[in-house]
Amino acid sequence: MEGHLIDSLTLTKALDKIMSMGGEFEIKKFRVGKKKHDTSYVMIAISGEDSDHLDRILLALHPLGARVIEAEDVHLEIAPQDRVVPRGFYSTTNHLTHVRHRGAWLEVEDIQMDCLIVVKDGRAVCVPIGQIEKGNAVVVGTAGVRVVPPERPREKTFFEFMSNEVSSERPSGEIVKQLAEEILATKRAGGKIAVVGGPGIIHTGAAEALAGLIRDGYVDLLLAGNALAVHDIERQLFGTSLGMDPHGNLTSAGHRNHIYAISEVIASGSIRQAVEDGKLKGGIMYECIRRDIPFVLAGSIRDDGPLPDVITDTVLAQKAMFEALRGVDMVIMMATMLHSIATGNLLPSRVKTICVDINPSTVTKLMDRGTAQAIGLVTDIGIFLPRLAEEISCLAGEADASGA
């Protein structure tokens, strides 16, 4: 293993894994990096009860970046038919991955978790099972596969400050400032930021804050479902969200308003046309249209309507989300469990990921399902999002005043 093995706790995790699986190890070589940016190297001899036991241990160590010393090419087997995979296929992590093919290391393109690797025409591509075609050369086993897990940041950043934990006990003012600085730094470096949002953003009164961030150029992509768009549009047309006014009071027959909102958009043909028709004059979806910010609305079985822009075929919705996420550097997930987990499954681990939700289980489930790079904040989105927008505006103003 090679990398920042000590401060990223990679070596500790590897040794714990060996012992917990009943294996034994002996450290043969250990070179420790002397400076902050130096990597460390370790050679470990591992033994198991038999060859099958040893193979299970090696397979468990592979996602941590461990590799056997003897370099060999990947083993390829042909997919017998569409969406049918060879036995023993390699299942990907969301970490940077290379495969050795014909003596050369190829970086696996479009990496995401729980997929397969197909080698063709000198390229290695990560492919979901639903897109496997008969005749594809699929990587089998871990031989010739090299994984590079993300490492602890070398510099003091928001992500180092948060330390990949989930808590509601942190000083929220400092967290908001740290995140605002990270967003500004990402944008100034030419990076792209995606927001994954749920209808709670509307219900808690935080919609204007998100609309403002979109209007000011801090959001490059919006991923959501039918509900966020419907209730955002309902708020603009009728001043309610799920029939409740901004103060949380039920209005007379207000439960019909979201149906009226859907009907108005369907009558126009799309959200964009509703804006052009003058029906929508503000809100999250309005700002996306006016600034030409792409959005993907993925539907579910419980949707009313849905809106014409909602993708109701889940396979097509997943493809649209994956394509839209290409090149994204940071994702902020807010007030949605299902869309957060779905998005997390599509992200490479290099993408900075923040999950904000009032429900702690949303954040823990996201991490438990493989999005280990995510950091979580348990708080009320109605308080958090306006404070974040205010902090970004304040910091941006200070930078402009100083000429930064």
N, C-alpha and C positions, 0 to 999 in steps of 0.2 A: 504494500500500500504506500502511496505517496501523496503528499498534500499537506494541508494544515491539520495534521492528525490530532494534535494535542488540544489546542484551544477550541477546535470545532467538535471535540469529544469523539471523533471518529474511531480512534484506536480503542477507547474505553468501550464504545458500543460493540466493536468487533470482538473484543475479548469476552465481554459479557455474553454475547451471542454464542460463542464457542462453548463456554462453560454451561450456559443454560440448556444447550442441546446435548450435553453429555460428552463433549469432545475434550481433547487435551491439546495444549499448544506449548511451543518452545520458541522464544524470540531469538532468532539467529543473528540478525543485524538490526541496529537501531541508530539512525543518524538524525539528530534533532536540529532543526533550523535555529540558528543563533540570533537572527534578527527578525523583526516583525513580518517582513515579506518573504522570508526564507521558508521553503517547504521542508517537511521531515520525511524520512523514508524508513520503512520497517519491513523486514523479511521474517515471516512466521512459519514454522513447521507445524502442521496440524495433523492430528491423528484421530480416527474414529474407530468404532467397534468393527466395522467391515466397510467394504467399498460403497455400499448403498448409504450407510450412515454418514460417511465422509462426504459423499456427493450432496447430501441434504444440507450439511453444514456449509459447504462451499457455495451452494445455491443461495443460502440465507445471507452469506457475507457479500455476495456479488453487488447488491444495491448500495453497499457502503463504499464501493470502489475497489474492493479486493480483487486481485487477478492472479492466476497461476503464472509462474515465472516463464514456463515454456510457451512462447508465442506460437499460435497456430491459426490457420484461417478458420472462419466460421463454417459451420456445417449447414448446408442448404438442402432442403427437401421440397419437392414440388406439391403445391396444393392440388388435390385430386379433383376438386370441383369448386364452383363459386361458393364462398362463405364456409368452406370446410377446410380446417387447418390440419397440418401434419401433427402426429403425436409428438409430444416433447418440445413443441414450439417454444421459442423464447418470448416471455411476456415482459413488455417494456416497463420501466419506471418513467417518471417525468424528468429525470436528470439527463444532462448532456451525455450522449452515448456515441461510441465509435465501434465499428466492426472491422475486423481485419479480413480483407478479401484479396486474394491473389497477391499477398505480401504487402498490400497497402492499407493504411487505416482510413476508413471512410466515416465522416460524421453522419450520423443518422438524421435525416431531415424530418421536420414536422413532429418532433418528439412529443409524445403525451403518454400518460400511464395506461396500462392494461391493453396494449395493442401488440401488433406483430411487426417484424422488420422484414421487408422485401428488398432483395438485391436485384437490380436490373440496370443494364447499360452503364456499369461503373458507378452507380449511385445506390445508396441505402436509404430507404424511406420507411417511416413509421406509418402503418396502415391499420385502421380498425378492422375487426373481423367482418363487418358488414360490407367492406369494400375489397375483400380478398377475392381474386379471380382465379379461375382454373388455369394452372400452368405457372402461377407465381412461384418464384424461388424464395422460400421462407426460411429464415434463420431458425435453427433447432439447437437447443442446449445453450450453454453459456460460453463454450469455447470460442475464442476469438472475439468476444464482446467485452468492451471496456466502458465502465460507467464512472462518471465524474460527479459526485454529489456536490451540492452547493456548500460553500464554506462560510464561516463567520466573517462578516465584513472586516476589512483591514482598518477602516477608518471609523470614527465615531459617527453613527447614523441613527436615524429613527428606528431602523430594524434591529440594530445592536442594542439600543436602549430598551426596546420592548422584549427582547430575548425569547421570542416565540412562545410566550406563555399566554394564558387566558385568565384575566382577572378584572374585577370591577373595583379593585382597591387602589389603583394607581392615581397619582395627581393628574386629573383630567386636563387641567389648564396646560400643563407642560406637554402632555401627549398631543393635544390639539396643535400646539405651536410646533412641535417636532414634525408632525404629519404635514402641516402647512409648508414648512421649510422643505420637506422631501418632495412635495408636489411641485413647488416652485423650481427646485433644483432639476427635477425631471424634465419639466417643460423648457427650462433655459438650455438644457443639454439636447433639445430636439426630440425628447422622448414622447411616447404616446401613453395616455391614461384612459382606462376604461372604467365605467361605473356599472355595477350590477345592482339594480334597485328593485325593491318590492313596494307594494301599495302602502305600507306603513309610513313611507316618506310623505305621502299625501295626507294620510289620516292624522299624523302628528304635527302637521303644519310646517314641514320642512321643505315643501315643494319649491317655494320661491328661492330658497337658498341654493338648491340644486339647479334650478333654472338660471340663476345668476352665475353659477360656476360654468355652465354651458355657454351662456352669453359672453362671458369674459375669456373664453378660450381655454379653460382648464380641463375640459372633458373632450376626448376624441372619439369615444364610442359609448353607446348606451345599450346594455343588455337587460331585458326585463320580460315580463309576461303581459298578458292582456289586461290584468287588473291595474297595474301602475298607469298604463296609458288611459284606460277607461276613466279612472277616478281623477286623474289629472285633467282630462277633458271635461268631466262632470263639474269639477271645481271651477273651471273657466266659464262654462256655459250657465251653470245654475248656482254657483257659490256654495255647493255642498260636496261632500265625499261620503259615499254610502248613505246618502240622505241626511247627513249631519252637517250643521253649519260649522264655521271655523272655531266656534267655542264649544263644540261637542254636543250641541243640542239638536234633537231630532226635529226636522221640519215636517210640516203637514204633507203627507203623501210623498215625502222625499225619497222613499225607497224606490220610486219609479225613475228617479233622475238619471241613474246610470244607464238604464235602458234607453231613455230618450237620447242620452249622449251617444250611445252606440248607433242608434238610428240616424242621428244627424250626420255622423261620419260615413255610414253606409250610403246615405243619400248623396253625399259628395263623391264617394267612390274610394277615398283614401284620406289619411290624415293630412298629407300634403295638399290635397285638393281642398280640404276643409279650411286650411290656412289661407289658401289662395282665394277661396270663396268669401273670406272675411268672417267666417264663423269663429275661428280661434284667433285670439289676439294676445295670448300670453300663456305661460306655463312651460312645463318641461318639454312636451312634445313640440310645442310651437317654437321654442328656441332651437331644438334639434333641426327642425325644418328650415328656419331662417338662417342658421349658420351652416346648413348642409352637413350636419353631424350624422353619421350612419347609426342606425339602431336596428336591433334584432328583437322582435317580440315573439317569444316561443310560447305556444299555446299549451293548455292542459285540458283534461276531460271536464273540469268543473267551470270552464269559462262561459260567461254570458256573451251572446253574440256569435262569434267574437268580432272584433274590429277587422276591417278588410286587410290591414297590414299584418295581422297575426299569422304566423306559420303554424298550421294545425297538424301537419305531418311531423312527428317528433324526429324522425331520421333526417328529414330535410332541415329542420330547425337546428339540430346538432351540427350539421355540415355548415350551415350559415353562421352559427356562432363561432365555429373553429376558424373559418375563413376570415371572419371579422376580427378575430383576436390575433391574427398574424402581425408580428412586429410590435405588439403592445409591451410596454415596459413596466407598467404598474396597473393593478386592478384594485378598485375599492368596492367591496361588497357591503351592501347596507339593507338590513331589514327584509331579507329573503333567504330562507333555508334551501329550498329546492334549486333555485337558480344559482345560488352561491356554490353549492356542491357540484351542480352540473358544469358550471364554468371552471371550477377547480380541477375537474377531471380532464379538461382540455388544455390546461396551462402547463408549459414547461416550468421546472422549478426555478429557473433564473428570473422569472417574473415576480416582482415585489407584490405581495398580496396582503391586503388588510381586510378583515371581516369585522363589521360593526353591527351588533344586534343586541336587543334587550334580553334575548334568550341565550343563556350560556351554552346550551346544547347545540345551537346552530354552529358556534365557533368550534366546539370540540368535535362535532361530527365531521365538519369540513376537514379538520386535521387528521382524524382517525381514518378517513377514507382516502388518504394519500397525499393531501395537499400540505405537506409538512412545512413548506416555506411560509405558510400563512401565519400572521399574527392576529390576535383577537382582542377586541375591546367590547366589553359588555356594558352598554349604556343605552339611554333613550335617544333614538335617532333624531327626535324632534328638538332635543337640546343640543346634541352634538353637531349636526350638520350646519345649522345657522352659525354656531361658534366657529366652525372650521372655515366657512365662507368669509366670515368677518376677519379672522386671523390672516387668511390668504390675502385679502384686500389690504389689510394693514401692513403686512410685510412687503407686499408688492409696491405699496406707496412709499415705504421707507427706502426701498431699493432704488426706485425712480428718483427720489429726492437726492439720494447720495450719488446718483449717476452710475450705480452698479449695473 
